[in-house]
Amino acid sequence: MTKLDIVGQIADLKEIDYKNTLAIASIIELLIEKGIISRNDIAKKALQLENMTLEEVHDDRLAAISRK
């Protein structure tokens, strides 16, 4: 793999990251506009997730799935 290949792959990842970020931001804005969720709800959840370990996030997700 050459340096040029690596640079190209990094550029591709940046584009993918941008598109994913844009999609997430769009979904959040639509949910807020429709009154489904508030900015405060998002901020609280972001802080909660930021303070959790990866294992806790995984366990929390599994618990939520099993409750359905």
C-alpha positions in Angstrom: 0.0 0.0 0.0 1.4 3.3 -1.0 1.2 6.7 0.7 -1.2 7.8 -2.0 -3.5 4.9 -1.3 -3.5 5.7 2.4 -4.2 9.4 1.8 -7.1 8.4 -0.5 -8.5 6.1 2.1 -8.3 8.8 4.7 -10.1 11.2 2.4 -12.8 8.6 1.8 -13.2 8.1 5.6 -13.6 11.8 6.1 -16.3 12.0 3.4 -18.1 9.1 5.0 -17.8 10.6 8.5 -19.2 13.9 7.2 -22.2 12.2 5.5 -22.9 10.2 8.7 -22.7 13.3 10.8 -25.0 15.2 8.5 -27.5 12.3 8.5 -27.5 12.2 12.3 -27.9 15.9 12.7 -30.7 15.9 10.2 -32.6 13.2 12.1 -32.1 15.0 15.4 -33.4 18.3 13.9 -36.5 16.5 12.4 -37.2 14.8 15.8 -37.0 18.2 17.5 -39.1 20.0 14.9 -41.8 17.3 15.2 -41.8 17.7 19.0 -40.8 14.1 19.5 -37.7 15.0 21.5 -36.2 18.1 22.9 -32.6 19.5 22.7 -32.4 19.0 26.5 -33.3 15.3 26.1 -30.5 14.9 23.6 -28.0 16.8 25.7 -28.8 14.7 28.8 -28.5 11.4 26.8 -25.2 12.5 25.2 -23.8 13.3 28.7 -25.1 10.0 30.0 -23.5 8.0 27.2 -20.3 10.0 27.4 -19.9 9.0 31.0 -20.6 5.4 30.4 -18.0 2.8 29.6 -18.4 0.8 26.4 -19.4 -2.2 28.3 -22.2 -0.3 30.1 -23.5 1.0 26.8 -23.5 -2.5 25.4 -25.3 -3.9 28.6 -27.8 -1.0 28.5 -28.6 -1.7 24.8 -29.1 -5.4 25.5 -31.4 -4.7 28.4 -33.5 -2.3 26.3 -33.8 -5.0 23.6 -34.8 -7.7 26.1 -37.6 -5.4 27.5 -39.3 -5.2 24.0 
